[in-house]
Amino acid sequence: MAGKDFRAALSNMNQAVRPGNEQPVVKKQKMSLAEKRATMHGVQTYLSDEDYEQLMLTKIKTKKSCEEILRDALKQYIQAFK
């Protein structure tokens, strides 16, 4: 148990900002969703807000249809072994 506490303390120590290495204070500005995505990695970085929203809606629909297919397949599997 003491070993786990030591690892946690060491991890926290490594993440701490040391004197002389302070991070500059940056004012947070409001960004649009497109600007936020531009700072991220991945396929969504070049999509407009509308295109990104459409992509997410398509993703949700696809996930739901896959879940329905799996649910039906599981029902058939259970019926086959009753």
C-alpha positions as CSV (number, residue, x, y, z in Angstrom):
1,M,0.0,0.0,0.0
2,A,2.9,2.4,0.8
3,G,4.2,1.7,-2.8
4,K,1.0,3.0,-4.4
5,D,1.1,6.1,-2.2
6,F,4.7,6.7,-3.2
7,R,3.9,6.4,-7.0
8,A,1.0,8.8,-6.6
9,A,3.1,11.3,-4.8
10,L,5.9,11.0,-7.4
11,S,3.4,11.4,-10.2
12,N,1.9,14.6,-8.6
13,M,5.4,15.9,-8.1
14,N,6.4,15.4,-11.7
15,Q,3.2,17.2,-12.9
16,A,3.7,20.2,-10.5
17,V,5.0,23.5,-12.0
18,R,8.4,24.2,-10.5
19,P,9.7,27.7,-9.6
20,G,11.1,29.4,-12.7
21,N,9.0,27.2,-15.0
22,E,5.7,29.0,-14.4
23,Q,3.3,28.9,-17.3
24,P,2.4,32.3,-18.7
25,V,-1.1,33.4,-17.9
26,V,-3.2,33.4,-21.1
27,K,-6.6,35.0,-21.2
28,K,-9.2,32.6,-22.3
29,Q,-11.1,33.8,-25.4
30,K,-14.4,32.5,-26.5
31,M,-13.9,30.3,-29.5
32,S,-16.5,29.0,-32.0
33,L,-16.8,25.2,-32.2
34,A,-15.0,25.3,-35.5
35,E,-12.0,27.2,-33.9
36,K,-11.9,24.7,-31.1
37,R,-11.9,21.8,-33.5
38,A,-9.1,23.5,-35.5
39,T,-6.9,23.1,-32.4
40,M,-7.7,19.4,-32.1
41,H,-6.4,16.5,-34.1
42,G,-8.5,14.4,-36.3
43,V,-10.9,14.5,-39.2
44,Q,-13.2,17.1,-37.7
45,T,-10.6,19.9,-37.9
46,Y,-11.5,21.0,-41.3
47,L,-15.3,20.7,-41.0
48,S,-17.7,23.7,-40.6
49,D,-20.1,23.6,-37.6
50,E,-22.9,22.5,-39.8
51,D,-20.9,19.7,-41.4
52,Y,-19.6,18.5,-38.1
53,E,-23.1,18.5,-36.6
54,Q,-24.2,16.4,-39.6
55,L,-21.3,14.0,-39.1
56,M,-22.2,13.5,-35.5
57,L,-25.9,12.9,-36.3
58,T,-24.9,10.3,-38.9
59,K,-22.6,8.7,-36.3
60,I,-25.4,8.5,-33.8
61,K,-27.8,7.0,-36.5
62,T,-25.2,4.5,-37.5
63,K,-24.5,3.5,-33.9
64,K,-28.2,3.0,-33.3
65,S,-28.7,0.8,-36.4
66,C,-25.6,-1.3,-35.4
67,E,-27.0,-1.7,-31.9
68,E,-30.4,-2.9,-33.5
69,I,-28.6,-5.4,-35.7
70,L,-26.6,-6.8,-32.8
71,R,-29.8,-6.9,-30.6
72,D,-31.6,-8.8,-33.4
73,A,-28.7,-11.2,-33.9
74,L,-28.5,-11.9,-30.1
75,K,-32.3,-12.6,-30.0
76,Q,-31.9,-15.1,-32.9
77,Y,-28.9,-16.7,-31.2
78,I,-30.8,-17.1,-27.9
79,Q,-33.9,-18.5,-29.8
80,A,-31.7,-21.0,-31.6
81,F,-30.3,-22.5,-28.4
82,K,-33.6,-22.7,-26.4
